[in-house]
Amino acid sequence: MKRTGRWLALLAVSLIALAGCVEKETGGGAGAGKEARGDIRIEVVTHGTAADPFWSVVKNGVDKAAKDMGVEVNYRAPDTFDVVEIQRNLDSAIATQPDGIALTVVDPDALGDTVRKAVDQGIPVVVLNTGQADWEELGALAYVGQTEFEAGVGAGERMADEGVTNALCFNHEQGNVALDQRCDGFEEGLGGSVKQIAIDGTDPTAAQNGIETALRQNPDANGMLTLGPQGAEPALKALGSSDGEITFGTFDLGPSILKAVSGGKILFAIDQQQYLQGYLPIVILTNYVQYGVAPVGEVRTGPAFVTKDNAERILKLSEQGFR
């Protein structure tokens, strides 16, 4: 296990152990001073839609942490990716005056002032998954997730090692700053030509058609990157009908993606361990409310690269909703 992996595992164990030590607040904490965890209520507000298998794993982490910590958690997500609906969900969450909020900052310009409003009202905030560049400026306690630009750089470097010089980067969720960062990092890491192309992640057929069209219009492309299952799964179908040879990598996991990695159809899948992105913010906020303690800085859950060598070992956990 890498040093960062060992640190993350130790952090999770330490936080859980601390949460189970005593039930009375010991004084000096910056939280609400709750005596029993059953009185603690946390709101989770994300941009992840129900149709995205990535976010079902995040929610599994949220639900397990709520059970382990013995706290009440309310999870809010839009039906489709919609910044206005996300804004409304965050306003509604703040209006309930919870003991803490875990959230994604998918659009800092649109959501930043509302996040600051929560902090100004004394509600502790943990940012997860999206918002790594902005969480400190917004006054959040911590960020739990991967560094998106650096993950993109790693993807580009791996593609370059395979001889890719001309690549396509498919963005299935326009307006999500994290996905822009992934494509930008990919271009830097590849050191070659990268064309960023928007596809409709809410419609698998439209996404597949968009990818097929892009492949026909860019016959010189010898590499492609998708940014999540909503792009990767249509891409697999698109490549099945493509005559050309193209090196394919993706962000995030899922059973069909892992099977494709194991079978050599996808070079790699970037794992950001989204289960921990749901789980750890609940643990952090529970301990902060009770004891006034929180990690200092970012808790990085990725990136880690899944390849043909280790995909089979991870597949069973993905099918169970943990990876």
C-alpha positions in Angstrom: 0.0 0.0 0.0 1.3 3.5 -0.9 2.1 6.0 1.9 -0.9 8.1 1.1 -3.2 5.0 1.2 -1.8 4.0 4.6 -2.4 7.6 5.9 -6.0 7.7 4.6 -6.7 4.3 6.2 -5.2 5.4 9.5 -7.2 8.6 9.4 -10.5 6.8 8.9 -9.8 4.3 11.7 -8.7 7.1 14.0 -11.8 9.2 13.4 -14.1 6.3 13.9 -12.3 5.3 17.1 -12.6 8.8 18.4 -16.2 8.9 17.6 -16.8 5.9 19.8 -14.8 6.9 22.8 -17.4 9.0 24.8 -20.8 10.4 24.2 -20.4 13.7 26.1 -18.8 16.8 24.6 -15.6 17.5 26.4 -15.5 21.2 26.2 -13.5 23.6 24.0 -15.1 22.4 20.8 -16.3 24.7 18.1 -19.3 22.5 17.3 -22.8 22.5 18.7 -21.9 20.6 21.9 -24.3 17.8 21.3 -24.3 15.2 24.1 -25.8 12.3 22.0 -25.1 11.6 18.4 -28.7 10.8 17.9 -29.4 14.5 18.2 -27.0 15.4 15.4 -28.4 16.1 11.9 -26.3 16.5 8.8 -27.4 17.6 5.4 -25.7 16.3 2.2 -26.1 18.3 -1.0 -24.6 16.9 -4.2 -24.8 17.5 -7.9 -24.8 13.8 -8.6 -28.0 12.5 -10.3 -29.8 9.2 -9.5 -29.0 7.9 -13.0 -25.2 8.0 -12.4 -23.9 4.8 -10.9 -20.9 6.8 -9.4 -23.2 8.7 -7.1 -25.1 5.6 -5.9 -21.7 4.5 -4.4 -21.2 7.9 -2.8 -24.7 7.6 -1.2 -23.8 4.1 0.0 -20.9 5.7 1.9 -23.1 8.4 3.3 -25.7 5.8 4.5 -23.1 3.6 6.1 -21.4 6.5 7.9 -24.8 7.7 9.2 -25.4 4.2 10.6 -21.9 3.8 12.1 -21.9 7.3 13.6 -25.5 7.0 14.8 -26.5 10.4 13.3 -29.4 11.6 11.1 -28.5 12.4 7.6 -30.6 13.9 4.8 -29.3 13.4 1.2 -30.4 15.9 -1.5 -29.5 15.5 -5.2 -31.1 16.9 -8.5 -33.0 14.7 -10.8 -30.8 15.8 -13.7 -27.6 18.0 -13.6 -29.1 21.5 -12.9 -27.1 24.2 -11.1 -30.4 26.0 -10.3 -31.9 23.0 -8.6 -28.6 22.4 -6.7 -28.8 26.0 -5.5 -32.4 25.4 -4.3 -31.4 22.2 -2.5 -28.6 24.0 -0.7 -30.8 26.9 0.3 -33.4 24.4 1.6 -30.7 22.5 3.5 -29.4 25.7 5.2 -33.0 26.7 6.1 -33.3 23.6 8.2 -30.4 24.8 10.4 -28.6 21.4 10.5 -25.5 20.7 12.6 -23.4 20.3 9.5 -23.5 20.3 5.7 -21.5 18.1 3.3 -21.6 19.3 -0.3 -20.1 19.5 -3.7 -19.1 22.9 -5.1 -19.7 22.0 -8.7 -20.0 25.7 -9.8 -18.1 28.1 -7.4 -19.5 31.2 -9.1 -23.1 30.1 -8.6 -22.8 28.3 -5.3 -20.0 30.2 -3.5 -22.1 32.9 -1.8 -24.6 30.3 -0.5 -21.8 28.2 1.0 -20.5 31.3 2.7 -24.0 32.0 4.0 -24.0 28.6 5.7 -20.5 29.2 7.2 -21.5 32.7 8.4 -24.5 31.1 10.2 -22.2 28.9 12.1 -22.9 25.7 10.2 -19.7 23.6 9.7 -19.2 22.6 6.0 -17.2 19.8 4.5 -16.7 19.9 0.7 -16.5 16.6 -1.1 -15.7 15.4 -4.7 -15.8 18.8 -6.4 -14.5 22.1 -5.1 -10.9 21.2 -4.3 -9.7 24.6 -5.5 -12.3 26.6 -3.6 -13.0 25.0 -0.2 -10.6 27.0 1.9 -11.7 30.4 0.4 -15.3 29.4 1.1 -14.5 28.7 4.8 -15.1 25.0 4.8 -13.5 22.7 7.4 -12.0 20.2 4.9 -12.1 18.8 1.4 -12.5 15.1 0.8 -11.8 13.9 -2.8 -9.1 13.7 -5.5 -7.1 16.5 -7.1 -8.8 16.6 -10.5 -6.2 18.4 -12.6 -3.4 16.2 -11.3 -5.5 13.1 -12.0 -6.0 14.3 -15.6 -2.2 14.9 -15.9 -1.7 11.2 -14.8 -4.1 10.0 -17.4 -2.3 12.0 -20.1 1.1 10.7 -19.1 -0.2 7.1 -19.3 -1.7 7.7 -22.7 1.6 9.2 -23.9 3.5 6.2 -22.7 1.2 4.1 -25.0 2.2 6.3 -28.0 -1.0 8.5 -28.1 -0.3 11.9 -29.6 -3.8 13.0 -30.7 -6.7 12.5 -28.3 -10.3 13.3 -27.7 -11.7 14.2 -24.2 -15.4 13.7 -23.9 -17.2 15.8 -21.2 -20.6 14.4 -20.3 -21.6 17.2 -17.8 -21.0 20.7 -19.0 -20.8 23.3 -16.3 -19.0 20.9 -13.9 -15.7 22.6 -13.2 -14.1 19.4 -12.0 -14.6 17.8 -15.4 -13.0 20.8 -17.1 -10.0 20.4 -14.9 -9.7 16.7 -15.8 -9.6 17.5 -19.5 -7.1 20.4 -19.0 -4.8 18.2 -17.0 -5.1 15.4 -19.6 -3.9 17.8 -22.3 -0.9 18.9 -20.2 0.0 15.3 -19.3 -0.3 14.0 -22.9 1.9 16.8 -24.3 0.1 16.3 -27.6 -3.2 17.4 -29.2 -6.4 17.1 -27.2 -9.8 18.2 -28.5 -12.5 18.6 -25.8 -16.0 17.5 -26.9 -19.3 17.9 -25.1 -21.7 14.9 -25.1 -25.1 14.5 -23.4 -24.5 12.4 -20.3 -28.2 12.2 -19.5 -29.0 10.3 -22.7 -26.8 7.2 -23.4 -28.0 6.9 -27.0 -27.3 10.6 -27.7 -23.9 10.2 -25.9 -23.0 7.2 -28.1 -24.0 9.0 -31.2 -22.0 12.1 -30.2 -18.9 9.9 -29.7 -19.3 8.0 -33.0 -19.7 11.3 -34.8 -16.5 12.7 -33.1 -14.6 9.6 -34.1 -15.6 9.9 -37.7 -14.8 13.6 -37.8 -11.4 13.1 -36.2 -9.9 10.0 -38.0 -6.4 10.9 -36.8 -7.2 10.6 -33.1 -5.5 7.6 -31.6 -6.6 8.1 -28.0 -9.7 9.1 -26.1 -10.6 9.9 -22.4 -14.1 9.8 -20.9 -14.7 11.5 -17.5 -17.1 9.0 -15.9 -19.5 6.1 -16.5 -22.0 8.3 -18.3 -19.3 8.8 -21.0 -17.5 5.5 -20.7 -20.4 3.1 -21.2 -21.6 4.8 -24.4 -18.0 5.0 -25.6 -17.6 1.3 -25.3 -20.6 0.8 -27.6 -19.3 3.5 -29.9 -15.9 1.8 -30.2 -17.6 -1.5 -30.9 -18.9 0.0 -34.1 -15.7 1.8 -34.9 -13.1 0.4 -37.4 -10.2 2.3 -36.1 -7.7 1.4 -33.3 -7.9 3.9 -30.4 -6.5 3.8 -26.9 -9.2 4.4 -24.4 -9.0 5.5 -20.7 -11.7 6.7 -18.3 -12.4 8.2 -14.9 -14.4 6.3 -12.3 -15.5 2.7 -12.0 -18.4 0.5 -12.5 -18.9 -3.3 -13.2 -19.0 -2.9 -17.0 -16.0 -0.6 -17.0 -14.0 -3.0 -14.8 -14.9 -5.9 -17.1 -13.7 -3.8 -20.1 -10.4 -2.9 -18.3 -9.9 -6.6 -17.4 -10.6 -7.6 -21.0 -8.1 -5.0 -22.4 -10.8 -2.8 -24.1 -10.0 0.1 -21.7 -6.4 0.9 -20.8 -7.2 2.2 -17.3 -9.9 3.5 -15.1 -9.1 6.2 -12.5 -10.5 5.3 -9.1 -11.2 8.2 -6.7 -12.8 5.9 -4.1 -16.1 7.7 -4.0 -17.4 5.5 -1.2 -15.0 7.3 1.1 -16.1 10.7 -0.4 -19.6 9.9 1.0 -18.4 8.2 4.2 -15.7 10.5 5.6 -17.5 13.8 5.5 -20.1 12.4 7.9 -17.4 11.1 10.2 -15.6 14.4 10.1 -18.7 16.5 10.8 -19.9 14.2 13.6 -16.6 14.6 15.4 -16.4 18.3 14.8 -19.9 18.8 16.2 -19.2 16.7 19.3 -15.5 17.5 20.0 -14.4 20.4 17.8 -11.8 18.3 16.0 -11.3 18.1 12.2 -8.5 17.1 9.8 -6.2 19.9 8.8 -6.3 20.4 5.0 -7.4 18.0 2.3 -8.2 14.3 2.7 -7.3 12.8 -0.7 -9.1 9.8 -1.8 -7.5 9.6 -5.3 -6.4 9.3 -7.9 -5.6 5.6 -8.1 -5.3 3.7 -11.4 -7.1 0.5 -12.0 -5.5 -1.6 -14.9 -5.8 -5.0 -16.3 -3.6 -6.3 -13.5 -6.0 -5.4 -10.7 -9.4 -4.9 -12.2 -10.7 -8.4 -11.4 -10.0 -8.0 -7.7 -12.0 -4.8 -7.6 -15.0 -6.0 -9.7 -16.8 -7.8 -6.9 -16.7 -4.8 -4.6 -18.0 -2.6 -7.5 -20.9 -5.0 -8.1 -21.7 -4.7 -4.3 -21.8 -0.8 -4.5 -18.5 -0.1 -2.7 -16.1 0.8 -5.6 
